[in-house]
Amino acid sequence: MKKILVSLAALFAAATMLSAQSMAEATETAKLANESLGAGEYATALKGFQEALKMAEACGDEGLELVATCKDIIPKTMNAIAKGLLAEKKYDEAVAKFQETAACATEYGDEELAAKAEALIPQIYMQKGSSLLKAQDFAGAEEAYTKVLELDPTNGNAAFQKGEALRSAGKNDEAIEAYKLAAQNGQEKNANLRLGSIYLTTAQANLKGKKFADAVKDANTAYEYSKNPNALYIAGMASQYAGKNADAIKYFEQYLAEAPTAKNAGQVAYTVGALYQNSKNNAKAKEYYQMAVSDPKFGADAQKAIAALK
């Protein structure tokens, strides 16, 4: 019995020595990691603190203080590494490291750092999208802005920039949807201007292709979004070519009211005069011919038309 007690005592003493030795190693490892941290060698520091944490955890109650210290510094070190990757514009690697930081910080009870790391992720995708858009990598930019919207569907700026990437890539239908989303989330003015521009371009193409009904429809949509008088002019031209003179007069009159100093104002006024004359409304015909008399190209014809109506 005495021998057994002696053996147990020796075993306990050995275990105590082993624990003390392990704790000393853990402390030394943490000390070296801290020196690396001070030197800005974050990857080396992180590895050291992670090793020290495992050692301290194995030491039981003796290691509790060091465990707490390591758990405090490890996510902060990860965060520093992530910021370094972002500074180098290694966007995807930075996102992965910030995600790792957030997960680690949550596990170790640093909710504030976890929230900050997660909040940076959509900002990184915005930076990536901007960089790719500038480089005319429209597909890459679209993907980056889509990532932002997956994280925050109400990010109007991301939706607008996605629309820019899609429009530049010639994907007008998809761009329209992106701009509409942007308009719903704080980017109404800018988005509507882009929507107006897209529909105006489509209206011009339909006019050129003699798709007059489509041209009028798209021109009206363009005007609805951007209030661009040119949309009214296109709608007037398409209506005139389609033989819908009353509609043509309506659009041309509105165009002249909104763009009275336009370079083609004399031409449009002369056209309206002719349309009124064809509909036997000589009074209105004279009114619009008179508006065209000072036009260098149509003035002489306007004066002749007025004289013929007397």
Beta strands, then each sheet from edge to edge (+ up, - down):
end
